[in-house]
Amino acid sequence: MRALVLCSLLCTLLLCFSVFSMEGSHVYTLNGTDPEGEPVSYHISFDPSTRSVFSVDPNFGNITLIEELDREREDEIEAIISISDGLNLVAEKVVILVTDVNDEAPRFLQEPYTVQIPEDTPAGSSIFEVRAVDEDTGSGGSVTYSLQNTLATQFTVDRHSGVLHLRAGSTLDYEKAQAHFVTVVAQDGGGRLRGAAAVFSATTTVTVSVEDVQDVGPVFVGTPFRGCVYEDTIPGSEVLTVVAMDGDRGKPNHLLYSLVNGSDGAFDINVTSGAIVVTQSPAQLRREVYELHVQVTEVSAAGSPAAQATVPVTIRLVDLNNHPPTFYGESGPQTRFELSLSEHPPPGEILRGLKVTVKDLDQGANAKFALQLVGLEDAFRVVPQTALKEAQVTVLAENSAAIDFEKSRVLTFQLTPAMFRTLLPAADAHHVQHMPTMFHTCPLVLLATEVDTAEKFSATADVVVQLLDSNDNAPQFTSPHYVARVPEDAPGGSTVVAVRAVDLDTGPWGAVTYSIYGPGADLFQVHSSTGVICTQPWASLDAEATARYSFHVRAEDTGGRHGLAKVTVLLLDVNDHPPQFGQSIQEKTMVLGTPVRIKATDLDAEAPNNLVDYSITHAEPASVFDIDACTGEIRLKSSIRSLDALRSITHNGDCTWALEVQAKDRGSPSFSTMAVLRIDITDAETLPRSPIDAFLMQTRDDPAKAVGVLAGAMAITVAITALVSTATFWRNKKSNKVLPVRRVLRRRPRPAPRAAHIKWLKCNRTKAAAKFVLKEDPPSENCNGSLGSPPTPRAPVPPPLPRVAPGPGAAPWTVPTVSGSLTSLQPQGSPKPSASGSPIQSALVSELRQQFEKHRADKVHF
């Protein structure tokens, strides 16, 4: 039994050091004996919560790995090893340490890596830092960095930190390369794996975008420049066009062209377009070959000259023609070219995917050809437009609006029979037989045609341009102005109108979000995706307060482009207000033959709800009046022409009527209001009319008008008085006059007995003036005024009222008003009789007094 235990302990010690084998491999052998010589069996067990990674042969003690080990996930394994002879059992708990091997590769963090730097970044500058980790321990967990291709790159990387630097002595150039792709390798320190040395590594790509700065002069496009002058060339004809571009493509400057030397006065150049023209006839040209030097100068934004460049231009005099122009691609002659282009490129952008060369094997003038892009000529410009013998074709975007993805995803044009004849070579009879008789859609065509030859040889090549979409369209509403009509009693949350905007862009650029704004948008809301405009849940509409609301709806795509439309909401009036009279009981005076008017107001906003019809529902007595249903004017019936006829109708013989007038609107349902109108009828035709009479008759039923006229007259009188007083004051002030101070002593009148009835009093000016005595103060020594001027009188006190015994049945007494004016004391003479009032005024006053007394008597009797 003791030997059995020692063997198990030996097994425990050995298992603690050597578990790193592959799955299914034999990793250890247990060895045990029994002193009695009995056969023994071996067993191994694990905790139920852990994996069973080993198995043991019970007879031979061979331990086998049944699951692959991973130190990064589990670095210790606990197991129970036991040996038994059938009767006795010895068990030991052992801890198996999993040793590390280099089985993990480095892993970069925060990929992908992109960095932007200007092209004038100094050499040796730090650009970016990459970082990788390795989960192994020891040398297998250490990471070092390097570049995959150190000879072909302008960058270096720090071996330990991973910091990317611009190599010493290297510079960046936007014009040569707008982006650099640097491959960084992360490698661990190596280690043992399955008995052999193993090293792991990982790679990542850092994209370095170069930003352009103004550091490159102009560059000529389409070199070498060669032209020719034919024997029949007319002076002033264009020979060729020299084209240059600013080398800084990100921020190009304006360019100006000029001839430096070599022309001998035979050629000139357009300063803006670079077109070279011949100024002399070919017979006057002294040389067969002219070597011109064209200089292009950049003009900065401030208007000052900047960088310059010069290019030689060769112009020859030749005369042969036996070869047509031919298009060449990178692999030889080619008649079809394909490329992709983003829609709406900026003007002047080169179609970089198009690499076309045109050659004419003739010499001299016969080798001169013109280049043209047939189809969408206004969208692109071909450079050069004319060339000699050979030219590199460059196509520049000219009209950005015509290059639209929404119009056509592949740029095409309609080929007509006339255009087909133009594109065909002159000797191609097979194509002439198959010429289309209708319009045909085809891609853009590059056309090279000889210019000055009789044969006009030509060549064509198809250019297939696939457009790429961009966010270039703002949402557009189906209507610029939406008008909706909503009843004013519509509940909150009611649908008003559905607006719709369409964005022609595709993908996320075409998604539209709606919103509303404006002074009239507070009571409304719009669904952000459907465009349905509703009233706010708490909104209460009132057509009488606000009959219309105007606001704007905005549709915006994900790129920030937006469109606007105006929304006008008209509230439909609902008949919710009855007509209203100014007073429910009214009194009016009617002059015989003149109508009176009663008016009611309906507060509804629109017709017919606010249109009022008038009718007389009851009259006492009846059959006397007619009423205009629209205006409310009340007239006597045409059969009644005098007061006598009216008195004969009434029971008590008076001319007072009570009418019940109804005002009813035309809405549905209809509302009505009643008012009682008392009419007093007078006859004014028997009285002669003066202007005052006419005024009183007109204002009898309108006291406010009479008060306004009187107030105006008083205001004019006060203004005239103020002007006269002011003029008098300034005149006296300028003359430096000082008037004496005078006092007026007024005698107190004796009390007079009060009478119940007083007749009209007449004031005697002479007697009234005699009751006053003027007392004048002695003049001052400094007085410069006239001492003999009469004193200024004061207003007299009216005489006392006499007592008169009231008679039986006399009317109540009234207090008359006495008015008069004082003048300077004059010798007494016979007073002049005062002018009596006009008979029209007296009659009118008498009539009004009678009506007033009768009206008051009726009230007392009542």
SVG drawing of the C-alpha trace seen along z (x, -y; Angstrom):
<svg xmlns="http://www.w3.org/2000/svg" viewBox="-110 -162 127 173">
<polyline fill="none" stroke="black" stroke-width="0.4" points="0.0,0.0 2.9,-2.4 4.5,-1.8 1.1,-2.5 1.0,-5.9 4.6,-6.8 3.9,-6.1 0.9,-8.4 2.9,-11.2 5.6,-10.7 2.8,-10.9 1.6,-14.2 5.0,-15.8 5.5,-14.7 2.1,-16.0 2.8,-19.5 5.3,-20.3 4.4,-18.8 1.0,-19.6 1.2,-21.4 0.5,-18.7 -2.0,-18.5 -5.5,-17.1 -5.4,-13.2 -1.7,-13.0 -0.2,-10.9 1.1,-13.4 2.0,-11.2 2.0,-7.6 1.0,-6.8 3.1,-4.0 2.0,-2.2 2.4,1.2 0.7,3.1 2.9,4.8 0.7,7.9 1.2,8.1 -2.4,7.5 -3.1,5.7 -3.9,2.0 -6.2,-0.3 -5.8,-4.1 -8.5,-6.7 -8.7,-10.6 -11.6,-12.9 -12.4,-16.6 -14.6,-19.1 -18.1,-19.0 -17.9,-22.8 -14.8,-22.5 -13.9,-20.8 -12.6,-17.2 -9.5,-17.7 -7.7,-14.4 -8.4,-10.8 -6.4,-7.8 -6.1,-4.3 -7.2,-2.3 -4.9,0.6 -1.7,-1.0 -2.0,-4.5 -1.5,-6.4 -2.9,-10.0 -4.3,-11.4 -5.3,-15.0 -8.9,-14.9 -9.6,-18.7 -7.2,-21.3 -5.7,-23.6 -5.8,-27.4 -3.7,-29.2 -5.4,-32.6 -8.7,-31.1 -7.6,-28.7 -4.1,-28.6 -4.7,-26.0 -6.5,-22.7 -7.4,-20.8 -7.8,-17.0 -8.0,-14.0 -5.8,-11.0 -6.5,-7.7 -5.0,-4.2 -6.8,-1.1 -6.1,2.7 -9.8,3.5 -9.9,3.2 -7.9,0.2 -8.0,-3.2 -5.4,-6.0 -6.4,-9.4 -4.5,-12.6 -5.6,-16.1 -3.2,-17.7 -3.0,-21.1 -1.9,-21.1 -0.3,-24.3 -0.8,-25.1 2.3,-26.7 2.1,-29.3 3.1,-28.8 3.1,-31.4 -0.2,-30.7 -1.8,-34.2 -1.1,-36.8 -0.9,-40.5 -4.2,-42.4 -4.5,-46.1 -6.9,-48.4 -9.3,-51.0 -9.1,-50.1 -9.4,-51.4 -6.7,-54.1 -7.2,-57.3 -5.2,-60.6 -5.1,-63.9 -1.9,-66.0 -1.0,-69.0 1.5,-68.4 4.0,-70.8 4.4,-68.7 8.2,-68.8 10.2,-65.6 10.5,-63.6 7.1,-64.9 5.0,-62.5 1.8,-61.6 -0.1,-58.9 0.2,-56.2 -1.0,-52.6 -1.3,-50.2 -1.5,-46.4 -1.7,-44.0 -0.7,-40.3 -2.4,-38.2 0.6,-35.9 3.1,-36.3 6.8,-36.6 8.5,-37.2 5.4,-36.0 3.4,-38.9 5.8,-41.7 5.0,-43.6 7.3,-45.4 6.2,-47.4 7.6,-47.7 6.6,-48.6 5.8,-46.0 7.6,-47.7 10.2,-50.1 11.8,-50.9 8.6,-52.0 7.2,-54.2 8.0,-57.7 7.1,-56.8 8.8,-55.1 7.4,-53.6 8.9,-53.5 9.7,-49.9 8.4,-50.1 5.8,-52.9 4.1,-52.4 4.3,-56.1 4.3,-56.8 6.8,-59.4 7.4,-61.1 10.8,-59.8 13.7,-62.1 14.4,-63.8 11.0,-62.9 8.3,-65.3 4.6,-64.9 3.2,-66.2 -0.6,-66.5 -0.2,-66.7 1.7,-63.3 -0.2,-61.4 -3.3,-62.5 -3.3,-59.5 -0.7,-57.0 -1.5,-53.6 1.0,-52.5 1.0,-48.8 2.2,-48.4 3.3,-45.0 2.9,-44.1 5.1,-41.1 5.4,-39.4 8.7,-38.3 8.3,-34.6 8.2,-31.5 7.6,-27.7 4.5,-26.2 4.1,-22.3 7.8,-21.9 8.9,-24.3 9.7,-28.0 6.7,-30.2 6.4,-33.9 3.1,-35.6 2.3,-38.9 -0.6,-41.1 -0.9,-43.8 -3.0,-46.9 -3.3,-49.7 -3.0,-53.4 -4.6,-55.7 -2.7,-59.0 -4.7,-61.7 -2.6,-64.6 -4.2,-68.1 -3.3,-70.5 -1.4,-73.8 -0.3,-76.5 3.1,-75.2 3.0,-74.1 3.1,-76.2 0.9,-75.8 1.1,-72.6 0.3,-72.4 -2.2,-69.7 -1.9,-67.8 1.8,-68.3 3.6,-68.3 1.8,-71.1 2.0,-70.9 0.1,-72.8 0.2,-73.4 -0.6,-76.2 -2.0,-75.1 -1.4,-76.9 -5.0,-78.0 -5.2,-79.1 -6.8,-82.5 -5.0,-85.1 -6.8,-85.1 -7.5,-81.4 -6.9,-79.4 -3.9,-77.0 -4.2,-75.2 -5.1,-75.9 -2.6,-75.6 -4.2,-74.5 -2.7,-74.8 -4.0,-74.1 -2.9,-75.2 -0.7,-72.5 -2.6,-73.0 -5.8,-71.2 -7.4,-71.8 -7.3,-75.6 -6.5,-76.6 -5.7,-80.2 -6.7,-82.1 -4.3,-81.7 -3.1,-84.1 -1.3,-83.2 1.3,-85.1 3.9,-84.5 7.5,-84.9 9.4,-84.6 9.7,-82.7 6.6,-84.0 8.4,-86.7 5.0,-88.5 3.4,-85.7 1.3,-84.4 -0.7,-85.7 -2.3,-84.1 -5.5,-84.7 -4.5,-85.7 -7.5,-83.8 -8.2,-80.8 -4.6,-80.1 -5.8,-79.9 -2.9,-80.6 -3.9,-82.2 -1.9,-83.0 -1.7,-86.7 -0.1,-86.4 -1.0,-84.5 1.0,-81.3 2.8,-82.9 4.3,-85.5 5.7,-82.9 9.5,-82.8 10.1,-79.5 8.7,-76.0 8.9,-75.3 8.2,-77.8 9.2,-77.1 7.0,-79.3 7.4,-79.6 4.1,-80.1 4.2,-81.4 1.3,-80.9 1.1,-83.0 -1.0,-82.3 -2.9,-85.3 -3.6,-85.0 -6.8,-85.9 -5.4,-89.3 -4.7,-90.0 -1.0,-89.8 1.1,-87.5 2.3,-84.3 4.0,-81.2 4.8,-80.9 5.5,-78.1 6.7,-78.0 6.1,-75.4 7.4,-75.1 4.8,-75.0 5.8,-73.7 4.0,-74.9 4.7,-73.4 3.7,-74.0 2.7,-70.7 0.4,-69.4 -0.4,-65.6 -3.4,-63.5 -3.8,-59.7 -4.6,-58.5 -7.7,-59.1 -7.4,-59.9 -7.3,-56.9 -8.1,-56.5 -5.7,-54.6 -6.1,-53.3 -3.5,-51.9 -3.4,-48.6 -3.7,-49.9 -6.4,-51.1 -9.7,-51.3 -13.2,-52.4 -15.0,-52.2 -14.0,-53.8 -15.7,-53.4 -15.4,-55.4 -17.3,-56.4 -17.9,-60.1 -19.6,-61.7 -22.6,-63.9 -22.2,-67.7 -18.4,-67.8 -16.9,-71.3 -16.3,-73.1 -12.8,-72.3 -12.5,-68.9 -10.7,-66.3 -12.3,-62.9 -9.3,-61.1 -10.5,-57.6 -10.4,-58.5 -7.0,-57.9 -7.4,-58.5 -4.8,-59.3 -5.6,-60.4 -3.1,-60.0 -3.1,-61.0 -0.1,-59.5 -0.3,-62.2 2.1,-65.2 1.5,-68.9 -1.9,-70.3 -3.4,-66.9 -2.6,-65.7 -4.6,-68.4 -7.8,-67.3 -10.5,-68.7 -11.8,-66.9 -15.4,-67.0 -17.5,-65.2 -20.9,-64.5 -23.8,-64.4 -24.1,-66.9 -21.7,-69.3 -22.5,-71.9 -21.6,-69.5 -18.0,-68.8 -15.1,-70.4 -12.5,-68.5 -8.9,-69.6 -7.3,-70.2 -10.1,-71.1 -7.6,-71.0 -4.4,-69.1 -1.7,-68.1 -0.7,-64.5 -1.1,-63.3 -2.7,-64.5 -3.6,-63.3 -7.3,-63.8 -8.5,-65.4 -12.2,-65.9 -13.1,-68.6 -16.4,-69.1 -18.0,-72.3 -21.7,-72.5 -22.2,-70.9 -26.0,-71.1 -26.2,-68.9 -24.3,-66.0 -27.2,-64.9 -27.6,-61.4 -31.4,-61.9 -31.8,-62.6 -29.7,-59.7 -27.5,-57.3 -25.5,-56.7 -24.8,-59.7 -26.5,-59.2 -28.0,-61.2 -30.5,-60.8 -28.8,-60.0 -30.6,-61.4 -30.1,-60.3 -28.4,-63.6 -26.0,-63.1 -25.4,-59.6 -24.2,-60.8 -21.8,-63.2 -20.3,-60.4 -19.8,-58.0 -16.5,-57.8 -16.9,-58.9 -15.9,-55.6 -18.0,-53.3 -20.8,-52.2 -21.8,-49.3 -22.9,-51.8 -24.7,-53.9 -26.9,-51.0 -27.8,-50.4 -28.4,-54.0 -31.3,-54.4 -34.5,-56.0 -35.6,-57.1 -34.0,-58.4 -31.6,-56.1 -30.1,-56.3 -26.4,-55.8 -23.5,-56.8 -21.3,-59.9 -19.1,-59.8 -15.6,-61.2 -15.3,-62.5 -12.0,-63.3 -12.4,-65.0 -9.8,-66.4 -10.1,-70.1 -8.6,-71.4 -8.7,-68.4 -11.1,-67.8 -11.7,-64.2 -12.6,-65.2 -11.5,-61.8 -12.9,-61.2 -12.9,-58.6 -15.3,-57.9 -15.0,-56.3 -17.9,-55.6 -17.4,-57.1 -19.7,-55.3 -19.9,-57.5 -21.5,-55.9 -22.7,-58.6 -22.5,-58.3 -25.2,-59.9 -24.7,-62.7 -26.9,-64.9 -27.5,-67.6 -31.2,-67.9 -33.3,-69.7 -36.8,-68.3 -39.4,-69.9 -43.1,-70.2 -45.7,-69.1 -47.3,-72.6 -45.7,-75.8 -48.8,-76.9 -51.3,-74.6 -54.7,-76.0 -56.9,-74.1 -60.4,-74.8 -61.3,-73.7 -64.6,-74.3 -64.0,-76.5 -65.7,-73.9 -63.3,-71.2 -62.0,-69.3 -58.3,-69.3 -56.2,-66.9 -58.2,-67.2 -56.4,-66.6 -56.0,-69.9 -54.0,-69.0 -51.3,-66.5 -48.3,-68.0 -45.7,-66.0 -42.2,-66.8 -40.1,-64.7 -36.3,-64.4 -34.9,-63.1 -31.7,-61.8 -31.4,-58.1 -30.6,-56.2 -30.4,-58.2 -30.2,-61.5 -33.8,-61.0 -35.4,-60.7 -37.5,-63.7 -38.4,-65.2 -41.2,-67.7 -41.5,-70.7 -43.6,-73.9 -42.8,-77.4 -44.2,-80.9 -46.5,-83.2 -49.6,-81.1 -48.1,-77.7 -48.7,-77.6 -52.1,-75.9 -50.9,-73.2 -48.5,-70.3 -47.1,-68.2 -46.1,-64.5 -42.3,-64.5 -42.4,-61.6 -45.9,-61.7 -46.4,-65.4 -49.9,-65.3 -50.7,-68.7 -53.2,-68.5 -54.5,-70.9 -53.0,-70.8 -55.0,-68.6 -55.6,-71.7 -56.3,-74.1 -59.6,-76.0 -60.4,-77.7 -62.6,-80.8 -63.3,-82.2 -64.5,-85.5 -61.2,-86.1 -58.9,-84.8 -60.3,-83.7 -57.0,-82.5 -53.6,-81.2 -50.5,-81.3 -47.3,-79.5 -44.5,-77.6 -43.8,-73.9 -40.2,-72.8 -39.0,-69.5 -35.4,-68.6 -33.2,-65.7 -30.5,-64.0 -27.8,-66.2 -29.4,-69.5 -31.0,-70.5 -34.5,-71.7 -37.5,-73.1 -40.3,-75.4 -43.9,-75.7 -46.6,-78.1 -49.7,-76.7 -52.8,-78.8 -55.6,-77.5 -59.0,-79.1 -61.5,-78.7 -65.0,-77.9 -67.5,-80.0 -70.2,-78.3 -73.4,-80.1 -72.8,-80.4 -73.8,-84.1 -77.3,-85.5 -78.0,-89.1 -77.8,-91.8 -79.5,-95.1 -77.9,-98.1 -80.8,-98.3 -83.7,-96.0 -86.1,-99.0 -85.5,-101.9 -87.2,-105.3 -87.0,-107.2 -88.8,-110.2 -90.0,-109.9 -90.6,-112.9 -93.5,-112.3 -92.1,-110.9 -88.6,-110.2 -87.7,-106.6 -86.0,-105.6 -83.6,-102.8 -83.0,-100.1 -79.8,-98.0 -78.7,-94.7 -75.2,-93.3 -74.2,-89.6 -70.7,-88.8 -70.3,-85.7 -67.3,-86.0 -68.8,-85.1 -71.9,-85.2 -74.6,-84.0 -74.2,-83.6 -73.6,-87.4 -76.4,-88.6 -79.4,-89.9 -83.0,-90.0 -85.5,-92.4 -89.2,-91.9 -92.0,-93.5 -93.6,-90.8 -96.1,-92.9 -97.3,-96.6 -99.9,-98.4 -101.8,-99.6 -101.0,-97.3 -100.8,-97.9 -99.0,-101.2 -95.3,-100.5 -93.2,-98.7 -89.6,-97.5 -86.8,-96.8 -85.7,-93.2 -82.0,-94.0 -81.3,-97.5 -83.8,-97.7 -85.3,-101.0 -88.9,-101.5 -91.3,-103.6 -94.9,-104.5 -97.1,-102.7 -97.5,-104.6 -101.2,-105.1 -100.5,-107.3 -99.5,-110.8 -100.6,-113.1 -100.8,-113.2 -104.6,-113.3 -104.6,-109.9 -102.4,-108.5 -104.6,-110.0 -107.7,-108.4 -106.1,-105.0 -105.2,-105.2 -107.7,-105.0 -106.5,-108.0 -105.6,-110.1 -101.9,-110.4 -99.0,-109.7 -97.0,-107.2 -96.5,-103.6 -94.9,-100.6 -93.3,-98.0 -91.8,-94.6 -88.9,-94.1 -87.2,-90.8 -83.6,-90.4 -82.9,-87.0 -79.6,-85.8 -79.3,-83.5 -77.3,-80.8 -78.2,-77.2 -79.5,-76.8 -80.8,-80.3 -80.8,-82.7 -83.1,-85.6 -83.5,-88.5 -86.4,-90.8 -86.4,-94.5 -89.2,-97.0 -89.2,-100.3 -91.3,-103.3 -91.8,-105.8 -93.1,-109.3 -94.2,-110.8 -94.2,-114.5 -95.0,-116.5 -92.3,-118.9 -93.5,-119.5 -95.9,-122.4 -93.0,-124.3 -90.5,-126.3 -87.0,-125.0 -84.0,-127.1 -80.5,-125.6 -80.8,-125.7 -84.2,-124.0 -82.8,-121.3 -79.9,-120.7 -82.2,-120.4 -84.5,-118.0 -81.5,-115.9 -80.0,-115.7 -83.3,-115.1 -82.6,-111.4 -78.8,-111.7 -77.9,-114.0 -74.2,-113.0 -74.0,-114.7 -75.4,-118.0 -73.0,-117.9 -70.1,-117.4 -71.1,-120.3 -71.5,-122.6 -68.1,-121.4 -66.5,-122.2 -67.9,-125.7 -66.8,-126.4 -63.3,-125.1 -63.0,-127.4 -64.2,-130.4 -61.7,-129.6 -58.9,-129.4 -59.8,-132.7 -60.0,-134.4 -56.6,-133.0 -55.0,-134.3 -56.5,-137.7 -55.4,-137.8 -51.9,-136.8 -51.6,-139.4 -52.9,-142.1 -50.5,-141.1 -47.4,-141.2 -48.5,-144.5 -48.9,-146.1 -45.6,-144.6 -43.7,-146.1 -45.3,-149.5 -44.4,-149.2 -47.9,-150.3 -49.1,-149.8 -52.8,-150.2 -54.1,-151.6 -55.6,-149.2 -59.3,-149.6 -61.7,-148.1 -65.4,-147.4 -67.6,-147.6 -70.8,-145.6 -73.8,-146.4 -75.4,-143.4 -78.9,-143.0 -81.9,-142.9 -83.5,-139.6 -86.6,-139.2 -89.7,-137.0 -89.6,-133.7 -92.4,-133.0 -93.8,-129.7 -93.9,-130.7 -91.7,-133.3 -92.2,-134.6 -89.4,-135.4 -87.4,-138.4 -86.0,-141.2 -82.9,-142.8 -82.5,-146.6 -78.9,-147.3 -79.0,-150.9 -80.6,-150.1 -78.4,-147.2 -75.3,-149.2 -76.4,-152.0 -76.4,-149.7 -72.6,-149.4 -70.2,-152.1 -66.6,-152.0 -64.0,-153.1 -60.7,-154.0 -57.5,-154.1 -55.3,-157.1 -52.8,-156.8 -49.3,-155.8 -46.4,-158.1 -44.8,-155.6 -48.0,-155.0 -47.5,-155.6 -51.0,-154.8 -53.8,-157.2 -55.6,-158.4 -58.7,-159.3 -59.6,-155.8 -62.9,-154.5 -62.8,-151.8 -63.3,-148.2 -66.9,-147.1 -67.6,-144.0 -70.6,-141.6 -73.8,-142.8 -75.8,-140.9 -79.1,-139.7 -82.2,-141.5 -84.0,-139.7 -86.9,-137.4 -90.4,-138.8 -92.8,-136.8 -95.8,-135.7 -98.7,-133.8 -99.2,-130.5 -102.5,-130.1 -104.6,-127.0 -103.5,-124.4 -100.3,-126.3 -97.3,-124.4 -94.4,-123.9 -92.0,-126.9 -88.8,-127.0 -85.7,-129.1 -84.9,-131.1 -81.4,-131.9 -80.6,-135.6 -77.6,-136.5 -76.3,-139.9 -73.2,-142.0 -71.9,-145.3 -70.3,-148.2 -68.9,-151.5 -71.4,-153.8 -73.1,-155.9 -75.7,-158.6 -79.1,-157.2 -81.2,-157.0 -84.1,-155.0 -83.3,-151.4 -83.4,-149.5 -85.9,-146.7 -84.2,-143.3 -84.7,-141.1 -87.2,-138.4 -86.5,-134.7 -87.5,-133.3 -91.0,-131.8 -89.4,-128.4 -87.4,-128.2 -90.3,-129.3 -92.6,-126.7 -90.0,-124.0 -89.3,-124.9 -93.0,-125.0 -93.6,-121.6 -90.7,-120.1 -92.0,-121.7 -95.5,-120.3 -94.2,-116.8 -92.0,-116.9 -94.9,-118.1 -97.1,-115.4 -94.5,-112.7 -94.0,-113.8 -97.8,-113.9 -98.1,-110.4 -95.4,-109.2 -97.1,-110.9 -100.4,-109.4 -98.8,-106.0"/>
</svg>
